[in-house]
Amino acid sequence: MHKPSSLLPIALLAIVLAAGSLAASDTGPAKTPIPANPRVNVKDFGAKGDCRRVTDGTVTRGSKVFLSATANFTKEDIGQPIYVLEASSQTVKDLGEVFGSPLTSKIVSIVDSSTVILADEAKQNVSNAKTCFGTDDSQAIQKAIDSLTETGGTVYFPPGLYRVTYQGGPGLNVAASNIRLCGSGTASAIFNSSVLFKAKMKDGKIITEQGGVPALYVGNPKKEVKNVEVDHLWLGDNGQNYDYREWGAHGWGVLGCTGKIDDVHFHDLTIETAFLCGVNMDSVTDGFSIHHVTVLSSGEHGMYIAGTGSNGDVRDNRILGTTRAMRQGIAVKKKRHLRITHNEIANVDFQGICIVGDIEDHKSHDVVISENWLHDLSTWHTEGIVVSNAEDVVIQSNVIEDTSWIGISLRTTNTSVSKVTIKDNRITRAGQMNPCFAIAVQYLPPAAAKPEDPWPGGIRDLVVEDNHISDCPSGISFSNVGGRNIIRGNRVEREHDIASGVSYKVGALPGATVEMNGNTSTNYKQSAISPAVTSRDNSLK
């Protein structure tokens, strides 16, 4: 979703409407029609869709009484499974009994609409507990999906909240080709209620983690799967309090792919998580699209798009941090021919959009990042767009507002970045917490490298043109850049004249060329242009 045009400055709106980016004319990978029939209904296989969730559960240690003012219990709830987070205990190796694991029980009687008696006692006092109760529909839904293994077809989810649980992996799996899963929008919801509980000792105290479990994965490790579509559903997990600084990264997504899968399409979905990635495509995937998906997250990446493969289209999505920032918006690794366009990303900790990879073999090729709106990225050490391992990249006509650190960054140490065009972007108020350049290009040699050692990576052959940078501490920097590079037609300006800050800081490696022409700056005291740079027709003041 692009920033509403009514809020765009007239000049920028003209750029957006007239932009001739590669993405604007790319309609994404061709989609093979899925057979319209057979069409099966999950309720015909025994699914109930009767799960209910509350966030005001209360239990007392040693008691079987459960209270919730919002649950509206009825006699039909007697016998239903109930799952109360943090209300039980679990034996953990080297730690003994640790409190805070989920309580799994059943409702045995109803006292009134807000009070029930459970089959099991709570192990500790909990208030405002996340709680769900209702039928486990995992097996019924999986039977519906598996019934189409030979023929292909559509699995339909009527409105309802379908509870699935940990099956040694995701709650549900599409492991055959030519299958579509669809519902009636957010009214048709799949929720994985399971939590994987972990505990460890730190600084003399036991800390715990409530790990979420994926709702749905597509793919089969034993064979190639083709042509799968998931649309018009709500998907969620039950994890909470994700802390990647403490526990490390969690690669799973609420929705994801595994194995070799071609022609997979996720669209018109809402995904909510406080723990996992929204979408994880860490698979060998050729021909995929993710569009009109809303990810509401305080967990891992909004979308993690990795694994070898090509011809991807990620467009018109909204990726928004919720109660706190998610880790990253869209992360990409090892992809070819990828378009990331017209997405809205807000409230992330690190990067809004990043192309990463720790080794050269993880390089991405031919990526267009165009007409995205990245805003409110000021939570910690956040950048708008980062490229650290890629070739043939276009970063064009993006709107980047209010980042705590750099707006657009090309930087690397052990890998290479080359043939990148950064054009027609608008960056406003970058460096809100960490004064820096709005566009920063920097190769960082390994700390242990000697001057005579060959560098393992590099940045070369760049075009940075017609970008508009406003109200940022500093403008554009080039450091340790090789090859042939052009910086032209950029505007760097701020409203007030402040003594600190540099409009342009440009240098190059021996043997490299940098042509700098037609650039302007307003209300900056300093610029630093190397004598080796060919500079003409610039107005820097």
C-alpha positions in Angstrom: 0.0 0.0 0.0 1.5 3.3 -1.1 1.3 6.4 1.0 -2.1 8.1 0.3 -1.6 10.4 -2.6 -3.5 13.2 -0.7 -0.6 13.3 1.7 2.1 13.4 -0.9 3.8 16.6 -2.0 2.8 17.5 -5.5 6.3 17.1 -6.9 6.6 13.6 -5.4 3.2 12.6 -6.5 4.2 13.4 -10.1 7.3 11.2 -9.7 5.2 8.3 -8.3 2.6 8.5 -11.0 5.1 8.9 -13.8 7.8 6.6 -12.6 9.1 4.4 -15.3 10.4 1.7 -12.9 10.7 -1.9 -14.0 8.2 -2.8 -11.3 5.5 -0.6 -12.7 5.1 -2.6 -15.8 5.7 -6.0 -14.2 2.5 -7.9 -13.4 4.3 -10.7 -11.6 4.6 -14.4 -12.3 1.9 -16.0 -14.5 -0.6 -18.0 -12.4 -1.8 -21.4 -13.5 -5.6 -21.9 -12.7 -6.4 -24.3 -10.0 -9.3 -26.7 -10.8 -12.6 -25.2 -9.7 -13.8 -28.6 -8.7 -13.8 -30.5 -6.5 -14.5 -27.9 -3.9 -14.7 -29.2 -0.4 -15.9 -27.6 2.8 -13.9 -28.2 6.0 -17.0 -28.6 8.0 -18.0 -31.6 5.9 -14.9 -33.3 7.3 -15.8 -32.5 10.9 -14.2 -29.1 11.5 -16.2 -27.0 13.9 -14.7 -23.5 13.8 -16.0 -22.9 17.3 -12.8 -21.7 19.0 -13.1 -18.5 21.1 -10.3 -16.4 22.5 -10.1 -14.1 25.5 -7.4 -12.0 27.0 -8.8 -11.4 30.5 -8.5 -14.9 31.9 -7.9 -15.3 35.7 -6.8 -18.4 37.6 -5.5 -18.9 41.1 -2.8 -21.4 42.1 -4.4 -24.6 43.4 -7.8 -23.8 42.1 -9.8 -25.2 39.1 -11.9 -22.1 38.8 -11.4 -20.0 35.6 -12.8 -16.5 35.3 -13.3 -14.3 32.2 -15.8 -11.4 32.0 -15.8 -11.6 28.2 -16.0 -15.3 27.6 -19.9 -15.6 27.7 -19.7 -19.3 28.6 -22.8 -21.5 27.8 -23.6 -25.2 28.6 -22.4 -26.0 25.1 -18.8 -25.3 26.3 -18.9 -28.2 28.7 -16.3 -30.7 27.6 -14.4 -28.2 25.4 -10.6 -28.2 25.6 -9.2 -25.0 27.2 -5.7 -23.6 26.9 -4.5 -20.9 29.4 -1.1 -19.4 28.9 1.4 -19.2 31.8 -1.0 -21.0 34.2 1.0 -24.2 34.7 4.5 -25.5 35.2 6.9 -27.8 33.3 10.0 -29.7 34.3 13.1 -28.3 32.5 16.5 -30.1 32.5 18.9 -28.6 35.0 16.2 -26.2 36.3 13.6 -28.5 37.7 10.0 -27.3 37.9 9.6 -24.0 36.1 6.3 -22.0 36.3 4.8 -20.2 33.3 4.0 -23.0 30.8 0.5 -23.2 29.4 -2.3 -25.0 31.2 -4.0 -27.6 29.0 -7.4 -28.7 30.5 -11.1 -29.2 29.8 -14.2 -27.3 30.9 -16.1 -29.7 33.2 -19.0 -27.4 34.4 -20.4 -23.9 34.1 -21.0 -21.7 37.1 -22.2 -18.7 35.1 -21.4 -16.8 31.9 -18.0 -15.7 33.2 -17.0 -18.6 35.4 -16.2 -22.3 34.7 -14.7 -25.2 36.5 -11.7 -26.9 34.8 -10.5 -30.5 35.1 -7.1 -29.4 36.3 -5.7 -27.0 38.9 -3.7 -23.9 37.9 -0.1 -24.0 39.1 0.3 -20.3 39.6 -1.8 -17.1 39.8 -2.4 -15.5 36.4 -4.5 -12.5 35.5 -5.2 -11.2 32.0 -4.2 -14.6 30.7 -4.5 -15.2 26.9 -6.9 -18.1 26.7 -8.6 -20.1 24.0 -11.2 -22.8 24.2 -12.9 -24.9 21.5 -12.5 -27.9 19.3 -9.1 -28.9 17.9 -9.8 -28.9 14.2 -6.3 -30.0 13.0 -7.2 -33.5 11.9 -10.5 -32.6 10.3 -9.0 -29.8 8.2 -6.0 -31.9 7.2 -8.3 -34.6 6.0 -10.1 -32.1 3.8 -6.8 -30.9 2.3 -5.5 -34.4 1.8 -8.7 -35.4 0.0 -7.5 -33.3 -2.9 -4.1 -34.9 -3.2 -4.8 -36.7 -6.5 -7.3 -34.3 -8.1 -6.4 -30.8 -6.9 -9.2 -28.4 -6.0 -10.4 -25.9 -3.4 -10.7 -26.2 0.3 -13.2 -23.7 1.7 -13.4 -22.4 5.2 -16.8 -21.0 6.2 -16.7 -18.2 8.7 -15.4 -19.4 12.1 -12.3 -19.5 14.2 -10.6 -22.9 13.5 -8.2 -24.0 16.2 -5.2 -26.1 15.1 -2.4 -27.4 17.2 1.3 -28.5 17.1 1.6 -31.6 14.9 5.3 -32.0 15.3 5.4 -29.0 13.1 2.9 -26.6 11.6 -0.8 -27.0 12.4 -1.7 -27.7 8.8 0.3 -28.7 5.7 -0.5 -28.5 1.9 1.8 -31.2 0.5 0.3 -31.7 -2.9 -0.1 -29.6 -6.1 -3.0 -27.7 -7.5 -4.7 -26.9 -4.2 -6.3 -23.6 -3.1 -7.3 -22.8 0.5 -9.7 -19.9 0.8 -12.3 -18.4 3.1 -14.6 -15.4 3.5 -11.9 -12.9 4.6 -11.1 -12.2 8.2 -14.3 -14.0 9.3 -12.6 -17.3 8.3 -9.7 -17.7 10.7 -7.1 -20.4 11.4 -5.4 -20.1 14.8 -2.6 -22.3 16.1 -3.1 -22.4 19.9 0.0 -24.4 20.8 2.9 -22.8 22.6 6.5 -24.2 22.8 7.7 -23.3 26.3 11.4 -22.7 26.9 13.3 -21.6 30.0 16.9 -20.8 31.0 18.9 -19.3 33.8 20.3 -15.7 33.3 21.9 -13.6 36.0 20.6 -15.8 38.7 17.0 -15.7 37.4 14.9 -18.1 35.3 13.6 -16.5 32.1 11.0 -18.1 29.9 9.8 -18.0 26.3 6.3 -18.7 24.9 7.1 -19.8 21.4 4.4 -19.6 18.7 3.8 -22.4 16.2 2.9 -22.0 12.4 -0.7 -22.2 11.4 0.0 -23.4 7.8 2.9 -24.5 5.6 3.0 -25.3 1.9 5.4 -27.9 0.5 6.6 -31.4 0.8 10.3 -32.3 1.6 10.0 -35.5 -0.4 8.6 -34.2 -3.7 8.1 -31.0 -5.7 4.8 -29.2 -5.2 3.3 -26.8 -7.7 0.5 -24.3 -8.0 -0.9 -23.6 -4.5 -3.0 -20.6 -3.5 -3.9 -19.4 -0.1 -6.3 -16.4 0.1 -9.1 -14.6 2.0 -8.2 -16.0 5.5 -7.0 -14.7 8.8 -4.0 -16.6 10.3 -2.5 -16.4 13.7 -0.4 -18.1 16.4 -0.4 -18.0 20.2 3.3 -17.0 20.9 4.1 -14.0 22.9 6.8 -11.8 24.4 9.3 -12.5 21.6 12.8 -11.3 22.4 15.3 -12.0 19.6 18.1 -10.3 21.6 17.7 -12.9 24.3 16.7 -16.0 22.5 18.0 -15.5 18.9 16.1 -15.6 15.7 13.1 -17.9 15.0 12.7 -18.7 11.4 9.2 -20.1 11.3 6.3 -18.1 9.9 2.6 -18.2 10.7 2.4 -19.0 7.0 5.3 -20.5 5.1 6.8 -22.7 2.4 9.2 -25.7 2.6 11.0 -27.9 0.1 10.8 -27.3 -3.7 7.6 -25.4 -4.5 6.7 -23.5 -7.7 3.8 -21.2 -8.5 2.7 -20.4 -5.0 0.4 -17.4 -4.3 -0.6 -15.8 -1.0 -3.0 -13.0 -1.2 -5.9 -11.1 0.5 -4.8 -12.4 4.0 -4.5 -11.0 7.4 -1.7 -12.4 9.6 -1.3 -11.6 13.3 1.6 -12.7 15.4 3.5 -11.6 18.5 6.3 -14.1 17.9 6.9 -15.6 14.4 7.5 -14.2 11.0 4.3 -13.3 9.2 5.3 -15.1 6.0 8.4 -17.3 5.7 9.4 -18.5 2.2 12.7 -20.1 3.0 12.3 -22.6 0.2 13.4 -23.3 -3.4 10.6 -21.4 -5.1 10.2 -20.3 -8.7 7.2 -18.2 -9.5 5.5 -16.7 -6.4 3.5 -13.8 -5.4 2.5 -12.2 -2.1 0.0 -9.4 -2.4 -2.7 -7.6 -0.4 -1.5 -9.3 2.8 -1.6 -7.4 6.1 0.9 -8.5 8.7 0.3 -7.2 12.2 3.4 -8.2 14.2 5.5 -7.7 17.3 7.6 -10.7 16.4 10.2 -11.7 13.8 10.2 -10.5 10.1 7.0 -9.4 8.5 8.1 -11.4 5.5 11.3 -13.5 5.1 11.9 -14.4 1.5 14.9 -16.7 1.2 16.1 -19.8 -0.5 17.1 -20.1 -4.2 14.5 -19.3 -6.8 13.3 -16.6 -9.1 10.3 -14.6 -10.4 8.8 -13.2 -7.3 6.2 -10.4 -6.9 5.7 -8.9 -3.4 3.3 -6.0 -3.7 0.5 -4.0 -2.1 1.1 -5.4 1.3 0.9 -3.7 4.8 3.5 -4.8 7.3 2.9 -3.0 10.6 4.5 -3.4 14.1 1.8 -3.5 16.8 2.3 -3.3 20.6 6.0 -3.1 19.9 8.2 -3.1 16.9 8.8 -6.3 14.9 12.3 -7.2 14.0 12.3 -6.5 10.2 9.8 -5.7 7.6 10.8 -7.6 4.4 14.1 -9.6 4.4 15.4 -11.1 1.1 18.2 -13.6 0.5 19.3 -15.7 -2.6 16.5 -14.6 -4.9 16.5 -13.7 -8.6 14.1 -11.5 -10.6 12.2 -10.2 -7.6 9.8 -7.2 -7.4 9.0 -5.5 -4.1 6.5 -2.7 -4.9 3.7 -0.6 -3.3 4.1 -2.0 0.2 3.6 -0.1 3.4 6.0 -0.9 6.3 6.1 0.7 9.7 7.3 0.2 13.3 10.3 -2.2 12.9 13.5 -2.5 14.9 16.1 -3.0 12.2 15.4 -2.6 8.5 12.2 -1.9 6.6 13.4 -3.8 3.5 16.8 -5.5 3.4 18.7 -7.8 0.9 21.1 -9.8 3.0 23.3 -12.9 2.9 26.4 -13.8 4.9 28.3 -15.4 2.1 28.7 -14.6 -1.6 26.6 -17.6 -2.6 23.6 -16.0 -0.9 23.6 -13.1 -3.4 20.3 -11.8 -4.9 20.1 -10.7 -8.5 17.8 -8.4 -10.4 15.7 -6.9 -7.6 13.4 -3.9 -8.0 12.4 -2.1 -4.8 9.9 0.5 -6.0 7.1 2.8 -4.7 7.1 1.5 -1.2 6.1 3.7 1.8 8.3 3.1 4.8 7.5 5.3 7.9 7.7 5.5 11.7 10.9 3.4 11.8 12.3 5.3 14.8 12.2 2.7 17.5 15.8 1.7 18.0 18.5 1.4 15.3 16.3 1.3 12.2 17.0 1.8 8.6 14.7 2.1 5.6 16.3 0.1 2.8 19.5 -1.9 3.2 21.4 -3.8 0.5 24.4 -5.9 1.6 24.7 -8.8 -0.9 23.2 -8.2 -4.4 23.7 -7.4 -8.0 21.5 -5.4 -10.4 19.2 -3.6 -8.0 16.8 -0.7 -8.6 15.7 1.3 -5.6 13.2 3.8 -7.0 10.4 6.1 -6.1 10.2 5.0 -2.5 9.0 7.3 0.3 11.0 6.9 3.5 10.0 8.9 6.6 11.2 9.1 10.2 14.0 6.5 10.6 16.2 6.4 13.6 19.2 5.7 11.4 20.0 5.6 7.7 17.3 6.0 5.0 19.0 3.9 2.3 22.2 2.0 3.0 24.5 0.0 0.8 27.1 -1.6 3.0 29.1 -4.8 3.2 32.3 -6.4 4.4 32.6 -10.0 3.1 30.2 -9.9 0.2 29.7 -7.6 -2.8 27.1 -5.1 -4.0 27.2 -3.9 -7.6 25.1 -2.3 -10.4 22.7 -0.5 -8.1 20.5 2.4 -9.1 19.0 4.6 -6.3 16.6 7.0 -8.1 13.7 9.3 -7.3 13.4 8.4 -3.7 12.2 10.9 -1.0 13.8 10.5 2.4 12.5 12.7 5.2 13.8 12.9 8.8 16.3 10.1 8.7 18.8 9.8 11.6 16.3 10.8 14.2 18.1 8.9 17.0 21.5 8.4 15.4 22.7 11.4 13.4 23.9 10.0 10.0 23.6 10.3 6.3 20.2 9.8 4.6 21.9 7.7 1.8 25.0 6.0 2.9 27.3 3.8 0.7 30.2 2.2 2.5 32.4 -0.8 2.1 33.9 -1.8 5.4 37.1 -4.0 5.1 37.5 -6.8 7.6 38.9 -5.5 10.9 41.8 -7.9 10.7 42.7 -7.2 7.0 46.1 -5.9 6.2 46.6 -3.1 3.6 48.2 -5.6 1.2 45.4 -8.2 1.6 42.8 -8.4 -1.1 39.4 -7.4 0.2 36.8 -10.2 0.1 33.9 -8.0 -1.0 33.2 -4.5 -2.4 30.7 -2.0 -3.7 30.9 -0.7 -7.2 29.1 0.6 -10.3 26.3 2.8 -8.7 24.0 5.5 -9.9 22.4 7.8 -7.3 20.2 10.3 -9.0 17.3 12.6 -8.6 16.7 11.8 -4.9 15.1 14.4 -2.6 16.4 14.4 1.0 14.9 16.7 3.5 15.4 17.5 7.2 18.1 14.9 7.7 21.3 15.5 9.7 23.4 14.7 6.6 22.8 14.0 3.0 24.7 11.5 0.8 28.0 9.7 1.5 30.3 7.4 -0.6 33.1 5.5 1.1 35.5 2.9 -0.4 33.5 2.6 -3.6 35.0 1.0 -6.7 34.1 0.9 -10.4 32.2 3.6 -12.3 29.7 5.7 -10.3 27.4 8.6 -10.9 25.8 11.0 -8.4 23.6 13.5 -10.1 20.5 15.7 -9.8 20.0 15.1 -6.1 18.5 17.6 -3.7 19.6 17.7 0.0 17.9 20.4 2.0 16.6 21.2 5.5 14.5 24.0 6.8 17.0 25.5 9.2 20.7 26.3 8.9 22.5 24.1 11.5 26.2 24.1 11.9 26.6 20.4 12.1 26.0 17.9 9.3 27.4 17.3 5.9 25.5 17.6 2.7 27.7 15.3 0.5 30.7 13.3 1.6 32.1 11.6 -1.5 35.3 9.6 -2.1 36.4 6.6 -4.1 39.0 3.9 -4.2 42.1 4.2 -6.4 41.2 3.4 -10.0 37.5 4.1 -9.4 35.6 7.0 -11.0 32.8 9.1 -9.5 31.0 11.7 -11.6 29.1 14.2 -9.5 27.0 16.8 -11.3 23.8 18.8 -11.0 23.4 18.2 -7.2 22.2 20.8 -4.8 22.1 21.4 -1.0 20.4 24.0 1.2 21.2 25.0 4.8 24.2 22.7 5.2 27.5 24.3 6.4 29.8 21.5 5.1 30.5 19.2 2.2 33.5 16.9 1.7 34.2 16.0 -2.0 37.5 14.2 -2.8 39.7 15.8 -5.4 39.5 12.5 -7.2 35.8 13.0 -7.9 34.8 14.7 -11.2 32.5 17.4 -9.9 30.6 20.0 -12.0 27.5 22.2 -11.9 26.8 21.4 -8.2 25.3 24.1 -5.9 26.3 23.2 -2.4 25.4 25.7 0.3 
